[in-house]
């Protein structure tokens, strides 16, 4: 298992979470980002960065609103 870290809108994630692989980390991050958007925690220009314990970027999700 690998530890993954998520940074929502630049906030640090010191704890992280252990997951099986990159695909599982991307799926969990996609769900987390969607919930953050629904909860109003993410505004135009918000993003979620996911990296593994070695600092390698695994995923990047961004949000923008069109009027």
C-alpha positions in Angstrom: 0.0 0.0 0.0 1.1 3.5 -0.7 0.4 6.7 1.2 -1.3 9.5 -0.8 -1.7 13.1 0.0 -4.4 15.5 -1.2 -4.0 19.3 -1.2 -7.3 21.0 -1.6 -7.0 24.7 -2.6 -3.3 24.6 -1.5 -4.0 23.4 2.0 -1.4 20.8 3.2 -2.4 17.3 4.0 0.1 16.1 6.6 -1.8 12.8 7.4 -2.5 11.3 4.0 -4.2 8.0 3.4 -3.0 4.6 2.5 -4.5 3.2 -0.7 -3.8 0.2 -3.0 -2.7 2.1 -6.1 -2.8 5.3 -8.2 -6.1 4.4 -9.8 -7.7 4.0 -6.4 -6.2 7.3 -5.3 -7.6 9.1 -8.3 -11.0 7.6 -7.8 -11.0 8.6 -4.1 -9.8 12.1 -4.9 -12.4 12.5 -7.6 -15.2 11.6 -5.1 -13.6 13.9 -2.5 -13.3 16.8 -4.9 -16.9 16.4 -6.1 -18.2 16.5 -2.5 -16.1 19.6 -1.7 -17.7 21.3 -4.7 -21.2 20.3 -3.6 -20.4 21.6 -0.1 -19.2 24.9 -1.4 -15.6 24.4 -0.3 -14.3 24.9 -3.8 -14.8 28.1 -5.8 -13.8 29.2 -9.3 -10.2 28.3 -9.8 -10.1 25.8 -7.0 -8.0 22.6 -7.4 -7.1 19.3 -5.8 -3.6 17.9 -6.2 -2.8 14.3 -5.3 0.7 13.0 -4.8 2.3 9.9 -3.4 4.7 9.6 -0.5 7.6 10.2 -2.9 6.1 13.5 -4.0 5.1 12.2 -7.5 1.9 13.9 -8.8 -0.8 11.3 -9.3 -3.8 13.6 -10.2 -4.9 17.2 -10.5 -8.5 18.2 -10.5 -9.5 21.8 -11.2 -12.9 23.6 -11.0 -14.1 26.6 -13.0 -17.5 28.1 -13.4 -18.9 29.6 -16.6 -21.5 32.3 -16.4 
